[in-house]
Amino acid sequence: GADRLIPFREALAAEGLVEGRTITIDTYFAQGRQDLADGLADKIAQDGYDVIVAFATPAAHAAKRATATIPIVFGSA
């Protein structure tokens, strides 16, 4: 999953959002397990992040179940 973050970080940097300078990115991986995805999404929602980015449909669904107030950006193939 971490290789999916390379183009994401590059695209953010192209827009002037550089990790460690202008934004902070925390990464979590559910390793394809829905039970882990649900738990991680709950933790992320409770920690009060500004946005959730989910790179798989199950992660996006878990995020949607966890919060109705934090914006969710997702990609899926």
N, C-alpha and C positions, 0 to 999 in steps of 0.2 A: 503494500500500500504506500510506502513512503515515496516511491518513484513517481506516484501521481502528483505529489506536491511540488516537484521541480517546475513544471510549466506554470503551475498556480503561483508560486513565488516569483517566477520570472515575469509573469503578467502583472502582478502587483507592483514589482519594482519598476516596470516600464511606466506605471502610473504614478511613480514617486513614493510608493508605500514600501519602505525597506524594513525588513524584519530586524528588530533590534535597535532601529533608529526612530521610525515613525509609527510602527505597529508591533504588536506582540502576537505571535502565533503559537498556540499550544496544540499539540497533536495527540489524538487518542485513536487507537485501533481496536475494533471489536473482533478482528480475525474471523469475520464471517459468521459470528455467533450472535443471534438476535438477543439472547439474554444479556450478553455483554453490551450490546448496542443500547438496549433500554437503560441499563444501569449507568452507562457513560453519559447518555443524553440527559438523564435526571441530574447527574452531578454537574454537567455543563450548565444546565438551566439554573440550578441552585447557586452556582458560582457567579452568575450575573454577567456572562460574556455579552459583548455588543452584537455579535453575529455568530451564527453557526454555519459552517460549511461542511456538507456531507457529500461524499464521493460515491455513495451507493444508495440504491433505493431503500434497503432496510434501515440504513442509518438516517436517511431523511424522514422516514416514517417514525422512527424512534424519537427524533428531534421534535417532530410535530406533536407527538403524544406528550412530550415533556414540557413544551412551552407554547403559549399562544401570544407571547409578547416579544420574544427575541426573533429577529429576522433569520430565515433559513435559506441558504443558497445551496443548491445541490446540482450534481452532475451524475449521470448514469449512462451506462452503455449496455 
